[in-house]
């Protein structure tokens, strides 16, 4: 068991009144709660993998309040709740300086050797011992995006779990080391992307979804009807290299992005769409990697008269105008439509 992990068999009801920023003072660190319910096995829910993405915690505590009885919590299904980076949540940041990203260090990660890697392995081992019904990891994003669910395997039950959240579903295999990819080895598993932090609509949507999952008797194993899902496949991750400066509507920057860059999310951009004006560089000032981690910038982008434009039709997701997120994670992901693979899911 990781020395970072607290494990508890009950949740103090007073905790339901504590905001994400106050959890570290109460819990002292990452905590895995095992809460009994009327049906087993347990639903696994992870929140605060990123300390500034608070919708998951706000949603799950709203759900839990519904089931407070004179004897404590009376849940329709057992729940294992993992509360992640409480230290970062206290500071309102994705992760602290010197910490790895909590959603890049789960088993299957391309990195290793930190206490946080041991922490996520311990969580997985505990859930493997106990069994689970399904796994849900709740996130926010910083740009203009629809609410959508992500899957990491094209498997019927996970696709049904995703479709329960909404018809927009994204399949990806990179980045590695994310919770939903690791937990998919134990059962149906999804990541929820619930829009920007603090939006009531995101909290409402996540809470309704989590409550519905606690009431499910089973998750269907037959194929998802193609007309019920818009399935996309992430084909590349786009990053700004550390030595390239960038800005938004800033003519002095090497990469000068439009002020409303995130308005392009989930839009099919035609060839020649402007991504940024650029300064005096000779090579593409982006690091673009495909699913095999190969450099593919020239496949998707071109330089034309000091303009960075699309070379082929693309659909971006998670474009953000937050410089810190761009530096800590990425600029965006590139996707393709994937609906024809629904009938092939096994």
Secondary structure by P-SEA (a helix, b strand, c coil): ccccbbbbcccccccccccccccccccccbbbbbbbcccccbbbbbccccccccaaaaaaaaaaaaacccccccccbbbbcccccaaaaaacccccccccccccccccccccccaaaaaaaaaaaaaaaacccbbbbbbccccccccbbbbccccaaaaaaaaaaccbbbbbcccccccccccccccccccccccccccaaaaaaaaaaaaaaaaccccccccccccccbbbbbcbbbbccccccccccccccccccccccccccccccccccccccccccccccbbbbcccccccccccccccccbbbbccccccccccccaaaaaacccccccccccccccccc
